[in-house]
Amino acid sequence: MNFLRGVMGGQSAGPQHTEAETENSTRQSEDLGSQFTEIFIKQQENVTLLLSLLEEFDFHVRWPGVKLLTSLLKQLGPQVQQIILVSPMGVSRLMDLLADSREVIRNDGVLLLQALTRNNGAIQKIVAFENAFERLLDIITEEGNSDGGIVVEDCLILLQNLLKNNNSNQNFFKEGSYIQRMKPWFEVGDENSGWSAQKVTNLHLMLQLVRVLVSPNNPPGATSSCQKAMFQCGLLQQLCTILMATGVPADILTETINTVSEVIRGCQVNQDYFASVNAPSNPPRPAIVVLLMSMVNERQPFVLRCAVLYCFQCFLYKNQKGQGEIVSTLLPSTIDATGISVSAGQLLCGGLFSTDSLSNWCAAVALAHALQENATQKEQLLRVQLATSIGNPPVSLLQQCTNILSQGSKIQTRVGLLMLLCTWLSNCPIAVTHFLHNSANVPFLTGQIAENLGEEEQLVQGLCALLLGISIYFNDNSLESYTKEKLKQLIEKRIGKENFIEKLGFISKHEFYSRASQKPQPNFPSPEYMRFDHEFTKLVKELEGVITKAIHKSSEEDKKEEEVKKTLEQHDSIVTHYKNMIREQDLQLEELKQQISTLKCQNEQLQTAVTQQVSQIQQHKDQYNLLKVQLGKDNQPQGSYNDGSQMNGIQPEEIGRLREEIEELKSNQELLQNQLAEKDSLIENLKSSQPSPGANEESSATDSARDSEQIADLKQELATLKSQLNSQSIEITKLQTEKQELLQKTEAFAKSVPEPEQSETVTAAKATDVEGRLSALLQETKELKNEIKALSEERTAIKEQLDASNSTIAILQNEKNKLEVDITDSKKEQDDLLVLLADQDQKIFSLKNKLKELGHPVEEEDELESGDQDDEDDEDEDDGKEQGHI
């Protein structure tokens, strides 16, 4: 270190003569420093040793070590960075410098880290993950944010080194919620507080740090997330407050406009908020209108006008809603007839036709961004009518732009108008038709392209060629005089295809084109360099090739291309249809997901309620058990529980009545059983006394009469049994109801019992007595239930036996009917026999008389036999008469 100090001292001690000699001396000293640094780091152990010395807390060791390492990094940064990177804990040791309580070492540590992190992504990541963001933001807060000194500036520079072009650190910064800590930086306070040079520098660096996080060069996803975070934490709102404040320095205002531009670029939420911001004027005006007034005012600084144009472009970037709002201010139905309030559209038209060429260019580019990739607004803008002078009819905006072109205005104005027309006509056949409808436009373009003009006019010629090529490529052949084929023939006749293609190539070969295509922000050193817009360079790149092919195509190829276009349009319509279906299904899915989440919440609430109710029920059970223990004392002092008093809310008379009813039910049961036994015996008798088919007729008649009487008795007894069963069912139901009432009385009495006042022994004894009686009552209730159940079973059995008896009676009745039929048949046969016998006797008697008359002797035996026969016949007749009576 002493060696290097001597070297530095020798360098400063040299004589100083002229400026050239001073520059040579400085260059030589720098070269000498680089040589000594190279010698020093040739042995990496020197740097490692220096890093270990930085761990010493001694000021006279640590501070010179920091200065030496900073000098080494300034001389040969990449080599020293690589050595520190491979050293164990090298970066971590340097991070400890930020926590040093001595501000000198801490501040020089910040400078050291600036040199260490410059252009080295690996070291930047290590420093960031060593909690550098937290420590640096703490230092900035301690130093007073934007009102702080040069330490704040150094910390901001270090933060830029860590975040710029480092997506990993940017994501870590966002996820660590460090964006929220940036909001207090922009609370500038009272406008009369003053703006020191250091405050301006600090605020400028703070704005640049915000732009680093939302730069268009970052990945779209990272930029979008940072934009949303800045809106949610209020950072965008704070920036808009500075934007509309008074007394803000011009350079800070310009940088604030650029910062707001990139915070809202492509973010619909931020763009909507910016559209709602009003300037603090009377009456309030939208911030967009106030900014546009500055853009078309030629007295405003050039950089400020460029910043406003960039802000307007970012506001309309991928914002079809904002584009529609701007174009709507130009339409006849929305223009304020009183002229009190000025709209954005009126300001753009005023700037478009101003005498200031820069205003013309800015207004044309701004209006072109209102039409960017929006066919609807291109068609709407065709409706805009302008009043050129009093007494003359209004002309369309499209016609007025072509009129100014033909008047030979400044190159900057013509370039701006041609860019507007090219943007307007691209992808819009209706606008092409309107443009070609004016018969003067095509001759003007062909005349401009065919002329051999100077180098300055070549850019205008190229843009005219592009406009004419767009008129061919997006032509729908609706005008017969200017169809695609006729326009191509016109080009070939008056210009020549090769000459046309050459003029078209002037655009992309121009130096201003390559400069504008690099980044979206219009950053020009002076107004003379302001020619191309970034978005227009994309359009040129897209159309140059297809226009060249369209010029060389034949009519047949054009027809084929038209067919292909139609097919593609049909395909696109189908794809759009399915996209809409998918979008609708996504919405339905979201609704279903919301319903599911709602049902889940309700389910959780219900489960919670069930859990609470279960706990309450358990508490009530515990209270009931406690009351059972304490149920030994009446709520009146003189009352006491004994055998003659109420027992648990149940009267002894009710218990006696219940017992009597049980006894009665038992006796009824015995009676029914006896009756059932009698019926069984009766059925058995009936079965045993069933007559056989060959029984005599008299016994059958007697049994039939007896059976009829028994059947009638059985039916009467069956009706009696049914009535008894019904009455018993009613009594059982009544007993169950009384049982439920008794249980309810028991529970009500248990709840109404007060706290015991007597001693615990008496209470326990009485509680035991009550529990015993209660258990006895419960046992009796249980027995009643069992008896009721048994009676029900017996009733069911009796019903089954009665059904069996009825079936037996039906069988006997059928057999009796059969016997009666047999008896009737027997009687008929007997009567027939009696008639035959009577006829025979009469014949025999007549024959005997004839024999006697003839003198033939008749024997006595015959007379005796005939007499006996007559006697038998008389007996048979008597028996038959008796049976008939029966």
Buried (B, 14 or more C-beta within 10 A) or exposed (E): EEEBEEBBEEBEEEEEEEEEEEEEBEEEBEEBBEEBBEEBBEEBEBBBEBBBBBEEEEEEEBBBBBBBBBBBBBBBBEBBBBBBBEBEEBBEBBBBBBEBEBEEBBBBBBBBBBBBBBEBBEBBBBBBBBEBBEBBBBBBBEBEBBBBBEBBBBBBBBBBBBBBBBEEBBBBBBEBEBBBBBBEBBEBEEEEEEBEEBBBBBBBBBBBBBBBBBBBEBEEEBBBBBBBBBBEBEBBBBBBBBBBBEEBBEBBBBBBBBBBBBBBBBBEEBBBBBBEBBBEEEEEBBBBBBBBBBBBBBEBEBBBBBBBBBBBBBBBBBBBEBBBBBBBBBBEEEBEEEEEEBBBBBBBBBBBBBEBBBBBBBBBBBBBBBBBBBBEBBBBBBEBBBEEEEEEEEBBBBBBBBBBBBEEBBBBBBBBBBBBBBBBBBBBBBBBBBBBBBEEBBEBBBEBBBEEEEEEBBBBBBBBBBBBBBBBBBBEBEBEEBBBBBBBEBBBEBBBEEBBBBBBBBBBEBEBBEBBBEEBBBBBEEBEBBBBBBBBBEBBEEBBEEBBEBBEBEEEEBEEBEEEEEEEEEEEEEEEEEEEEEEEEEEEEEEEEEEEEEEEEEEEEEEEEEEEEEEEEEEEEEEEEEBBEBBBBBEEEEEEBEEEEBBBBBEEEEBEEBEEBBEEBEEBBEEBEEBBEEBEEBBEEBEEEBBEEEBEBEEBBEBBEEBEEBBEEBEEBBEEBBEBBEEBBEBBEEBBEBBEEBBEBBEEBBEEBEEBEEEEEBBBEBBEBBBEBBEEBEEBBEEBBEBBEEBBEBBEEBBEBBEEBEEBBEEBBEBBEEBBEBBEEEBEEBEEEBEEBEEEBEEBEEEBEEEEEEEEEEEEEEEEEBEEBEEEBEEBEEEBEEBEEE
